[in-house]
Amino acid sequence: MSIDKQDVQKIAHLARLALTEEDAVQYQHSLSSVLSLVEQMQSVDTDGITPLSNPLEMTQRLREDEVTETNQRDAFLANAPQTEAGLFLVPQVIE
């Protein structure tokens, strides 16, 4: 898939970019190359391939999920100008 110079100028207008004619030609070639690569990648058969979160198939070491700090909710709420039922009260922003 390739795009023409008019498409590049339309994209530039939507992005609020000022392009010279030389830039438009350069971006036309660059964007066409990117779209060709995407088209090539879409043609690859990926059926039966499990997606990876890490290309090295490593497992991530995780720490145990344990509480390391005490509950300081009351101390934090004491600094607030207004609270109710353990929550901070703030001015309404959206009607």
N, CA, C and O atoms as a printed pandas DataFrame, in Angstrom:
     atom_number atom_name residue_name chain_id  residue_number  x_coord  y_coord  z_coord
0              1         N          MET        A               1    0.843   -1.178    0.000
1              2        CA          MET        A               1    0.000    0.000    0.000
2              3         C          MET        A               1    0.888    1.240    0.000
3              4         O          MET        A               1    1.852    1.325    0.760
4              5         N          SER        A               2    0.562    2.174   -0.835
5              6        CA          SER        A               2    1.318    3.422   -0.826
6              7         C          SER        A               2    0.327    4.575   -0.775
7              8         O          SER        A               2   -0.848    4.432   -1.114
8              9         N          ILE        A               3    0.826    5.693   -0.351
9             10        CA          ILE        A               3   -0.014    6.879   -0.295
10            11         C          ILE        A               3    0.568    7.929   -1.223
11            12         O          ILE        A               3    1.763    7.921   -1.519
12            13         N          ASP        A               4   -0.277    8.820   -1.673
13            14        CA          ASP        A               4    0.215    9.863   -2.563
14            15         C          ASP        A               4    0.458   11.157   -1.786
15            16         O          ASP        A               4    0.204   11.234   -0.584
16            17         N          LYS        A               5    0.946   12.150   -2.485
17            18        CA          LYS        A               5    1.323   13.409   -1.848
18            19         C          LYS        A               5    0.103   14.122   -1.258
19            20         O          LYS        A               5    0.216   14.813   -0.246
20            21         N          GLN        A               6   -1.049   13.955   -1.886
21            22        CA          GLN        A               6   -2.275   14.575   -1.361
22            23         C          GLN        A               6   -2.638   13.988    0.001
23            24         O          GLN        A               6   -3.079   14.711    0.894
24            25         N          ASP        A               7   -2.450   12.674    0.161
25            26        CA          ASP        A               7   -2.713   12.043    1.459
26            27         C          ASP        A               7   -1.779   12.594    2.531
27            28         O          ASP        A               7   -2.196   12.843    3.662
28            29         N          VAL        A               8   -0.511   12.781    2.165
29            30        CA          VAL        A               8    0.465   13.323    3.105
30            31         C          VAL        A               8    0.075   14.745    3.502
31            32         O          VAL        A               8    0.163   15.108    4.675
32            33         N          GLN        A               9   -0.345   15.531    2.551
33            34        CA          GLN        A               9   -0.741   16.904    2.855
34            35         C          GLN        A               9   -1.999   16.932    3.731
35            36         O          GLN        A               9   -2.127   17.791    4.604
36            37         N          LYS        A              10   -2.915   16.009    3.503
37            38        CA          LYS        A              10   -4.124   15.940    4.329
38            39         C          LYS        A              10   -3.765   15.541    5.766
39            40         O          LYS        A              10   -4.292   16.108    6.723
40            41         N          ILE        A              11   -2.871   14.567    5.908
41            42        CA          ILE        A              11   -2.418   14.146    7.242
42            43         C          ILE        A              11   -1.712   15.303    7.931
43            44         O          ILE        A              11   -1.927   15.540    9.119
44            45         N          ALA        A              12   -0.879   16.020    7.205
45            46        CA          ALA        A              12   -0.165   17.165    7.776
46            47         C          ALA        A              12   -1.148   18.242    8.221
47            48         O          ALA        A              12   -0.965   18.861    9.270
48            49         N          HIS        A              13   -2.187   18.465    7.424
49            50        CA          HIS        A              13   -3.197   19.454    7.805
50            51         C          HIS        A              13   -3.916   19.033    9.083
51            52         O          HIS        A              13   -4.137   19.854    9.973
52            53         N          LEU        A              14   -4.278   17.765    9.174
53            54        CA          LEU        A              14   -4.958   17.270   10.372
54            55         C          LEU        A              14   -4.063   17.354   11.602
55            56         O          LEU        A              14   -4.543   17.584   12.712
56            57         N          ALA        A              15   -2.761   17.166   11.400
57            58        CA          ALA        A              15   -1.801   17.241   12.503
58            59         C          ALA        A              15   -1.320   18.670   12.736
59            60         O          ALA        A              15   -0.502   18.914   13.622
60            61         N          ARG        A              16   -1.821   19.603   11.953
61            62        CA          ARG        A              16   -1.429   21.006   12.058
62            63         C          ARG        A              16    0.073   21.198   11.854
63            64         O          ARG        A              16    0.732   21.928   12.594
64            65         N          LEU        A              17    0.598   20.514   10.820
65            66        CA          LEU        A              17    2.008   20.620   10.473
66            67         C          LEU        A              17    2.149   21.378    9.160
67            68         O          LEU        A              17    1.374   21.164    8.227
68            69         N          ALA        A              18    3.118   22.245    9.090
69            70        CA          ALA        A              18    3.411   22.958    7.850
70            71         C          ALA        A              18    4.513   22.195    7.120
71            72         O          ALA        A              18    5.628   22.068    7.627
72            73         N          LEU        A              19    4.199   21.687    5.928
73            74        CA          LEU        A              19    5.171   20.916    5.149
74            75         C          LEU        A              19    5.504   21.642    3.861
75            76         O          LEU        A              19    4.637   22.223    3.208
76            77         N          THR        A              20    6.772   21.596    3.514
77            78        CA          THR        A              20    7.181   22.077    2.193
78            79         C          THR        A              20    6.949   20.948    1.193
79            80         O          THR        A              20    6.677   19.812    1.581
80            81         N          GLU        A              21    7.057   21.265   -0.079
81            82        CA          GLU        A              21    6.894   20.239   -1.116
82            83         C          GLU        A              21    7.937   19.137   -0.964
83            84         O          GLU        A              21    7.639   17.957   -1.150
84            85         N          GLU        A              22    9.158   19.531   -0.625
85            86        CA          GLU        A              22   10.233   18.545   -0.438
86            87         C          GLU        A              22    9.925   17.625    0.739
87            88         O          GLU        A              22   10.125   16.413    0.664
88            89         N          ASP        A              23    9.430   18.224    1.836
89            90        CA          ASP        A              23    9.065   17.417    3.000
90            91         C          ASP        A              23    7.932   16.459    2.669
91            92         O          ASP        A              23    7.938   15.305    3.099
92            93         N          ALA        A              24    6.960   16.941    1.902
93            94        CA          ALA        A              24    5.821   16.102    1.553
94            95         C          ALA        A              24    6.267   14.878    0.758
95            96         O          ALA        A              24    5.775   13.773    0.984
96            97         N          VAL        A              25    7.189   15.076   -0.164
97            98        CA          VAL        A              25    7.703   13.953   -0.963
98            99         C          VAL        A              25    8.471   12.975   -0.067
99           100         O          VAL        A              25    8.325   11.759   -0.189
100          101         N          GLN        A              26    9.279   13.520    0.820
101          102        CA          GLN        A              26   10.054   12.663    1.728
102          103         C          GLN        A              26    9.119   11.854    2.641
103          104         O          GLN        A              26    9.309   10.652    2.827
104          105         N          TYR        A              27    8.113   12.528    3.206
105          106        CA          TYR        A              27    7.159   11.824    4.076
106          107         C          TYR        A              27    6.322   10.824    3.290
107          108         O          TYR        A              27    5.933    9.788    3.828
108          109         N          GLN        A              28    6.045   11.116    2.046
109          110        CA          GLN        A              28    5.298   10.170    1.210
110          111         C          GLN        A              28    6.063    8.856    1.102
111          112         O          GLN        A              28    5.480    7.783    1.256
112          113         N          HIS        A              29    7.364    8.935    0.837
113          114        CA          HIS        A              29    8.176    7.728    0.729
114          115         C          HIS        A              29    8.287    7.014    2.081
115          116         O          HIS        A              29    8.195    5.788    2.151
116          117         N          SER        A              30    8.484    7.787    3.144
117          118        CA          SER        A              30    8.632    7.189    4.474
118          119         C          SER        A              30    7.348    6.495    4.915
119          120         O          SER        A              30    7.379    5.360    5.391
120          121         N          LEU        A              31    6.225    7.179    4.755
121          122        CA          LEU        A              31    4.951    6.585    5.171
122          123         C          LEU        A              31    4.584    5.376    4.307
123          124         O          LEU        A              31    4.025    4.400    4.807
124          125         N          SER        A              32    4.893    5.443    3.038
125          126        CA          SER        A              32    4.638    4.296    2.158
126          127         C          SER        A              32    5.477    3.100    2.586
127          128         O          SER        A              32    5.003    1.964    2.543
128          129         N          SER        A              33    6.715    3.341    2.998
129          130        CA          SER        A              33    7.577    2.254    3.475
130          131         C          SER        A              33    7.014    1.630    4.744
131          132         O          SER        A              33    7.018    0.408    4.895
132          133         N          VAL        A              34    6.532    2.466    5.654
133          134        CA          VAL        A              34    5.958    1.957    6.901
134          135         C          VAL        A              34    4.708    1.130    6.606
135          136         O          VAL        A              34    4.535    0.046    7.163
136          137         N          LEU        A              35    3.843    1.633    5.741
137          138        CA          LEU        A              35    2.625    0.901    5.398
138          139         C          LEU        A              35    2.935   -0.407    4.682
139          140         O          LEU        A              35    2.230   -1.398    4.874
140          141         N          SER        A              36    3.976   -0.422    3.863
141          142        CA          SER        A              36    4.385   -1.666    3.195
142          143         C          SER        A              36    4.880   -2.685    4.213
143          144         O          SER        A              36    4.586   -3.875    4.099
144          145         N          LEU        A              37    5.626   -2.222    5.204
145          146        CA          LEU        A              37    6.105   -3.116    6.246
146          147         C          LEU        A              37    4.937   -3.688    7.046
147          148         O          LEU        A              37    4.921   -4.881    7.351
148          149         N          VAL        A              38    3.971   -2.855    7.385
149          150        CA          VAL        A              38    2.790   -3.331    8.118
150          151         C          VAL        A              38    2.037   -4.357    7.283
151          152         O          VAL        A              38    1.598   -5.383    7.802
152          153         N          GLU        A              39    1.890   -4.084    6.008
153          154        CA          GLU        A              39    1.213   -5.020    5.110
154          155         C          GLU        A              39    1.964   -6.349    5.039
155          156         O          GLU        A              39    1.343   -7.412    5.019
156          157         N          GLN        A              40    3.276   -6.293    5.002
157          158        CA          GLN        A              40    4.096   -7.503    4.972
158          159         C          GLN        A              40    3.946   -8.287    6.279
159          160         O          GLN        A              40    3.855   -9.515    6.259
160          161         N          MET        A              41    3.921   -7.583    7.406
161          162        CA          MET        A              41    3.785   -8.256    8.700
162          163         C          MET        A              41    2.403   -8.882    8.865
163          164         O          MET        A              41    2.270   -9.923    9.509
164          165         N          GLN        A              42    1.372   -8.259    8.290
165          166        CA          GLN        A              42    0.028   -8.812    8.390
166          167         C          GLN        A              42   -0.123  -10.090    7.580
167          168         O          GLN        A              42   -1.027  -10.881    7.851
168          169         N          SER        A              43    0.726  -10.308    6.607
169          170        CA          SER        A              43    0.633  -11.505    5.783
170          171         C          SER        A              43    1.259  -12.730    6.448
171          172         O          SER        A              43    1.098  -13.844    5.950
172          173         N          VAL        A              44    1.964  -12.548    7.556
173          174        CA          VAL        A              44    2.606  -13.653    8.258
174          175         C          VAL        A              44    1.559  -14.471    8.999
175          176         O          VAL        A              44    0.699  -13.912    9.679
176          177         N          ASP        A              45    1.629  -15.797    8.871
177          178        CA          ASP        A              45    0.686  -16.693    9.552
178          179         C          ASP        A              45    1.086  -16.834   11.016
179          180         O          ASP        A              45    2.141  -17.389   11.322
180          181         N          THR        A              46    0.250  -16.335   11.916
181          182        CA          THR        A              46    0.541  -16.398   13.347
182          183         C          THR        A              46   -0.410  -17.317   14.087
183          184         O          THR        A              46   -0.481  -17.267   15.315
184          185         N          ASP        A              47   -1.143  -18.157   13.368
185          186        CA          ASP        A              47   -2.045  -19.106   14.024
186          187         C          ASP        A              47   -1.240  -20.087   14.865
187          188         O          ASP        A              47   -0.239  -20.635   14.405
188          189         N          GLY        A              48   -1.679  -20.303   16.086
189          190        CA          GLY        A              48   -1.023  -21.251   16.971
190          191         C          GLY        A              48    0.196  -20.706   17.685
191          192         O          GLY        A              48    0.872  -21.447   18.398
192          193         N          ILE        A              49    0.491  -19.438   17.514
193          194        CA          ILE        A              49    1.641  -18.839   18.184
194          195         C          ILE        A              49    1.135  -18.066   19.393
195          196         O          ILE        A              49    0.275  -17.193   19.279
196          197         N          THR        A              50    1.686  -18.404   20.550
197          198        CA          THR        A              50    1.283  -17.753   21.779
198          199         C          THR        A              50    1.996  -16.417   21.917
199          200         O          THR        A              50    3.215  -16.343   21.764
200          201         N          PRO        A              51    1.233  -15.348   22.210
201          202        CA          PRO        A              51    1.883  -14.042   22.396
202          203         C          PRO        A              51    2.812  -14.067   23.606
203          204         O          PRO        A              51    2.547  -14.750   24.595
204          205         N          LEU        A              52    3.895  -13.318   23.513
205          206        CA          LEU        A              52    4.867  -13.240   24.600
206          207         C          LEU        A              52    4.858  -11.860   25.221
207          208         O          LEU        A              52    4.669  -10.861   24.528
208          209         N          SER        A              53    5.060  -11.803   26.520
209          210        CA          SER        A              53    5.234  -10.506   27.163
210          211         C          SER        A              53    6.710  -10.133   27.190
211          212         O          SER        A              53    7.060   -8.974   27.411
212          213         N          ASN        A              54    7.572  -11.119   26.963
213          214        CA          ASN        A              54    9.004  -10.903   26.958
214          215         C          ASN        A              54    9.604  -11.795   25.866
215          216         O          ASN        A              54    9.363  -13.002   25.880
216          217         N          PRO        A              55   10.361  -11.257   24.940
217          218        CA          PRO        A              55   10.883  -12.079   23.852
218          219         C          PRO        A              55   11.882  -13.138   24.306
219          220         O          PRO        A              55   12.190  -14.056   23.545
220          221         N          LEU        A              56   12.391  -13.030   25.524
221          222        CA          LEU        A              56   13.366  -13.990   26.018
222          223         C          LEU        A              56   12.724  -15.116   26.822
223          224         O          LEU        A              56   13.422  -15.984   27.346
224          225         N          GLU        A              57   11.391  -15.101   26.919
225          226        CA          GLU        A              57   10.631  -16.118   27.657
226          227         C          GLU        A              57   11.151  -16.277   29.083
227          228         O          GLU        A              57   11.299  -17.393   29.580
228          229         N          MET        A              58   11.422  -15.160   29.725
229          230        CA          MET        A              58   11.869  -15.186   31.102
230          231         C          MET        A              58   10.676  -14.978   32.020
231          232         O          MET        A              58    9.687  -14.351   31.641
232          233         N          THR        A              59   10.779  -15.502   33.212
233          234        CA          THR        A              59    9.737  -15.244   34.198
234          235         C          THR        A              59   10.198  -14.109   35.088
235          236         O          THR        A              59   11.385  -13.965   35.380
236          237         N          GLN        A              60    9.245  -13.317   35.509
237          238        CA          GLN        A              60    9.574  -12.168   36.342
238          239         C          GLN        A              60    9.504  -12.568   37.808
239          240         O          GLN        A              60    8.531  -13.169   38.264
240          241         N          ARG        A              61   10.550  -12.221   38.528
241          242        CA          ARG        A              61   10.557  -12.510   39.948
242          243         C          ARG        A              61    9.629  -11.541   40.642
243          244         O          ARG        A              61    9.761  -10.329   40.470
244          245         N          LEU        A              62    8.703  -12.043   41.415
245          246        CA          LEU        A              62    7.759  -11.214   42.133
246          247         C          LEU        A              62    7.968  -11.385   43.624
247          248         O          LEU        A              62    8.287  -12.475   44.098
248          249         N          ARG        A              63    7.789  -10.314   44.348
249          250        CA          ARG        A              63    7.905  -10.397   45.800
250          251         C          ARG        A              63    6.564  -10.828   46.374
251          252         O          ARG        A              63    5.534  -10.729   45.707
252          253         N          GLU        A              64    6.581  -11.295   47.583
253          254        CA          GLU        A              64    5.353  -11.670   48.266
254          255         C          GLU        A              64    4.515  -10.419   48.508
255          256         O          GLU        A              64    5.058   -9.352   48.795
256          257         N          ASP        A              65    3.219  -10.542   48.396
257          258        CA          ASP        A              65    2.313   -9.428   48.614
258          259         C          ASP        A              65    1.972   -9.356   50.093
259          260         O          ASP        A              65    1.039  -10.005   50.567
260          261         N          GLU        A              66    2.741   -8.558   50.807
261          262        CA          GLU        A              66    2.510   -8.438   52.241
262          263         C          GLU        A              66    2.528   -6.965   52.643
263          264         O          GLU        A              66    3.225   -6.153   52.033
264          265         N          VAL        A              67    1.760   -6.632   53.669
265          266        CA          VAL        A              67    1.667   -5.262   54.148
266          267         C          VAL        A              67    2.962   -4.892   54.855
267          268         O          VAL        A              67    3.431   -5.614   55.735
268          269         N          THR        A              68    3.536   -3.756   54.460
269          270        CA          THR        A              68    4.799   -3.325   55.078
270          271         C          THR        A              68    4.642   -2.004   55.832
271          272         O          THR        A              68    5.555   -1.598   56.551
272          273         N          GLU        A              69    3.499   -1.327   55.679
273          274        CA          GLU        A              69    3.266   -0.068   56.377
274          275         C          GLU        A              69    1.981   -0.164   57.193
275          276         O          GLU        A              69    1.072   -0.931   56.873
276          277         N          THR        A              70    1.935    0.628   58.243
277          278        CA          THR        A              70    0.730    0.643   59.073
278          279         C          THR        A              70   -0.307    1.562   58.445
279          280         O          THR        A              70    0.024    2.415   57.620
280          281         N          ASN        A              71   -1.555    1.385   58.837
281          282        CA          ASN        A              71   -2.650    2.203   58.335
282          283         C          ASN        A              71   -2.568    3.600   58.961
283          284         O          ASN        A              71   -2.683    3.746   60.178
284          285         N          GLN        A              72   -2.370    4.618   58.129
285          286        CA          GLN        A              72   -2.254    5.992   58.608
286          287         C          GLN        A              72   -3.421    6.849   58.119
287          288         O          GLN        A              72   -3.296    8.069   58.020
288          289         N          ARG        A              73   -4.535    6.224   57.819
289          290        CA          ARG        A              73   -5.685    6.926   57.265
290          291         C          ARG        A              73   -6.152    8.065   58.169
291          292         O          ARG        A              73   -6.396    9.172   57.688
292          293         N          ASP        A              74   -6.276    7.813   59.447
293          294        CA          ASP        A              74   -6.756    8.846   60.363
294          295         C          ASP        A              74   -5.791   10.031   60.415
295          296         O          ASP        A              74   -6.232   11.177   60.501
296          297         N          ALA        A              75   -4.507    9.780   60.365
297          298        CA          ALA        A              75   -3.523   10.858   60.383
298          299         C          ALA        A              75   -3.630   11.707   59.115
299          300         O          ALA        A              75   -3.520   12.931   59.181
300          301         N          PHE        A              76   -3.845   11.066   57.964
301          302        CA          PHE        A              76   -3.982   11.805   56.713
302          303         C          PHE        A              76   -5.287   12.585   56.680
303          304         O          PHE        A              76   -5.316   13.722   56.210
304          305         N          LEU        A              77   -6.366   11.987   57.172
305          306        CA          LEU        A              77   -7.648   12.676   57.184
306          307         C          LEU        A              77   -7.642   13.864   58.140
307          308         O          LEU        A              77   -8.393   14.818   57.938
308          309         N          ALA        A              78   -6.823   13.824   59.159
309          310        CA          ALA        A              78   -6.748   14.935   60.121
310          311         C          ALA        A              78   -6.235   16.202   59.459
311          312         O          ALA        A              78   -6.540   17.298   59.928
312          313         N          ASN        A              79   -5.463   16.086   58.383
313          314        CA          ASN        A              79   -4.920   17.246   57.681
314          315         C          ASN        A              79   -5.905   17.844   56.672
315          316         O          ASN        A              79   -5.690   18.953   56.184
316          317         N          ALA        A              80   -6.975   17.123   56.360
317          318        CA          ALA        A              80   -7.919   17.580   55.338
318          319         C          ALA        A              80   -8.870   18.624   55.910
319          320         O          ALA        A              80   -9.263   18.528   57.072
320          321         N          PRO        A              81   -9.248   19.630   55.100
321          322        CA          PRO        A              81  -10.178   20.634   55.589
322          323         C          PRO        A              81  -11.574   20.070   55.863
323          324         O          PRO        A              81  -12.236   20.488   56.813
324          325         N          GLN        A              82  -12.027   19.114   55.028
325          326        CA          GLN        A              82  -13.347   18.514   55.225
326          327         C          GLN        A              82  -13.283   17.027   54.937
327          328         O          GLN        A              82  -12.702   16.599   53.940
328          329         N          THR        A              83  -13.892   16.234   55.828
329          330        CA          THR        A              83  -13.978   14.785   55.634
330          331         C          THR        A              83  -15.362   14.319   56.055
331          332         O          THR        A              83  -16.072   14.992   56.803
332          333         N          GLU        A              84  -15.718   13.156   55.554
333          334        CA          GLU        A              84  -16.985   12.546   55.941
334          335         C          GLU        A              84  -16.883   11.046   55.718
335          336         O          GLU        A              84  -16.546   10.596   54.623
336          337         N          ALA        A              85  -17.174   10.279   56.750
337          338        CA          ALA        A              85  -17.169    8.815   56.686
338          339         C          ALA        A              85  -15.839    8.286   56.162
339          340         O          ALA        A              85  -15.815    7.320   55.399
340          341         N          GLY        A              86  -14.734    8.910   56.564
341          342        CA          GLY        A              86  -13.420    8.441   56.159
342          343         C          GLY        A              86  -13.012    8.833   54.755
343          344         O          GLY        A              86  -12.064    8.266   54.213
344          345         N          LEU        A              87  -13.705    9.792   54.150
345          346        CA          LEU        A              87  -13.405   10.236   52.786
346          347         C          LEU        A              87  -13.092   11.723   52.779
347          348         O          LEU        A              87  -13.575   12.471   53.629
348          349         N          PHE        A              88  -12.282   12.149   51.819
349          350        CA          PHE        A              88  -11.997   13.564   51.632
350          351         C          PHE        A              88  -13.182   14.205   50.907
351          352         O          PHE        A              88  -13.678   13.640   49.933
352          353         N          LEU        A              89  -13.638   15.359   51.358
353          354        CA          LEU        A              89  -14.670   16.123   50.665
354          355         C          LEU        A              89  -13.994   17.235   49.875
355          356         O          LEU        A              89  -13.168   17.982   50.400
356          357         N          VAL        A              90  -14.362   17.327   48.608
357          358        CA          VAL        A              90  -13.780   18.333   47.721
358          359         C          VAL        A              90  -14.906   19.120   47.063
359          360         O          VAL        A              90  -16.034   18.633   46.994
360          361         N          PRO        A              91  -14.625   20.319   46.581
361          362        CA          PRO        A              91  -15.664   21.102   45.904
362          363         C          PRO        A              91  -16.106   20.404   44.613
363          364         O          PRO        A              91  -15.310   19.749   43.940
364          365         N          GLN        A              92  -17.378   20.558   44.288
365          366        CA          GLN        A              92  -17.904   19.973   43.062
366          367         C          GLN        A              92  -17.322   20.686   41.849
367          368         O          GLN        A              92  -17.310   21.916   41.795
368          369         N          VAL        A              93  -16.840   19.922   40.879
369          370        CA          VAL        A              93  -16.227   20.490   39.692
370          371         C          VAL        A              93  -17.161   20.364   38.495
371          372         O          VAL        A              93  -17.272   21.289   37.692
372          373         N          ILE        A              94  -17.824   19.234   38.376
373          374        CA          ILE        A              94  -18.702   18.959   37.245
374          375         C          ILE        A              94  -20.142   19.007   37.725
375          376         O          ILE        A              94  -20.488   18.420   38.750
376          377         N          GLU        A              95  -20.975   19.714   36.973
377          378        CA          GLU        A              95  -22.383   19.812   37.366
378          379         C          GLU        A              95  -23.160   18.638   36.839
379          380         O          GLU        A              95  -24.366   18.544   37.068
